Amino acid sequence: MTDAKRDSALPVAAELSVHADEHAAPSEVVAEQGPPPADFAQRPASGVDVTPGEGLSAEQVTAMTGGDAEAADANVELQEAQGLDTGAHG
């Protein structure tokens, strides 16, 4: 670098470099269920008996997806591709 270029170059101020904000308050994002749709009470039930805390059987999933077993299989494949535990054994 020539003296002329060195004289015209802006000085580097190390204290102005980008740093993580060490004093920022940690924020925790909590997902919450929103309000139900306006027509929720008028919607028909799915007709699938579900025991809380247990996984759904293949028949229950098929009934809930409208009998489209291919869509249910595609969803399981997508979840497995994302590394999610689908509980599907087969």
C-alpha positions in Angstrom: 0.0 0.0 0.0 1.4 3.3 -1.0 1.6 6.2 1.5 -1.2 8.1 -0.4 -3.6 5.2 -0.2 -2.6 4.6 3.5 -3.4 8.2 4.3 -6.8 8.1 2.6 -7.9 4.8 4.2 -10.3 4.9 7.0 -9.0 3.9 10.4 -10.1 0.6 11.8 -11.8 0.9 15.3 -11.8 -2.6 16.9 -14.3 -1.5 19.5 -16.9 -0.8 16.8 -16.9 -4.4 15.5 -20.1 -6.5 15.7 -20.5 -8.4 19.0 -23.4 -10.2 20.6 -25.3 -8.1 23.0 -24.1 -9.4 26.3 -26.5 -7.3 28.3 -29.7 -8.3 26.4 -32.3 -10.0 28.5 -32.7 -13.6 27.5 -36.0 -14.1 25.8 -38.0 -17.4 26.0 -40.6 -18.0 23.4 -43.6 -20.0 24.6 -46.0 -21.4 22.1 -49.6 -21.3 23.3 -52.8 -22.5 21.7 -54.9 -19.7 20.2 -58.6 -19.2 20.3 -60.8 -21.8 18.5 -62.3 -21.0 15.1 -65.6 -19.1 15.3 -67.6 -22.1 13.9 -65.9 -24.6 16.2 -69.1 -25.6 18.0 -70.9 -26.3 14.8 -68.2 -28.5 13.3 -68.8 -32.3 13.3 -66.6 -34.4 15.5 -64.1 -36.6 13.8 -65.7 -39.8 15.2 -62.3 -41.1 16.3 -62.0 -42.3 19.9 -58.7 -41.0 21.2 -57.2 -42.0 24.6 -55.2 -39.0 25.9 -51.5 -39.7 26.3 -51.5 -42.6 23.8 -50.5 -42.7 20.2 -53.0 -43.1 17.4 -53.4 -46.4 15.6 -53.2 -46.6 11.8 -56.9 -46.9 11.6 -57.4 -43.8 13.7 -55.0 -41.8 11.5 -56.7 -43.0 8.4 -60.1 -42.0 9.8 -58.8 -38.6 10.7 -57.2 -38.0 7.3 -60.4 -38.9 5.5 -59.3 -42.4 4.5 -56.3 -41.2 2.5 -53.7 -43.7 3.7 -51.2 -42.3 1.1 -51.3 -38.9 2.7 -50.7 -40.4 6.2 -47.7 -42.4 4.9 -46.3 -39.3 3.2 -46.6 -37.4 6.5 -44.7 -40.1 8.3 -42.0 -40.1 5.7 -41.6 -36.4 5.9 -41.4 -36.5 9.7 -38.8 -39.2 9.5 -36.8 -37.2 6.9 -36.8 -34.3 9.3 -35.5 -36.5 12.1 -38.7 -36.6 14.1 -39.7 -39.7 16.1 -43.0 -40.7 14.5 -43.4 -43.8 16.5 -44.1 -45.7 13.2 -42.6 -49.2 13.3 -43.1 -51.0 10.1 
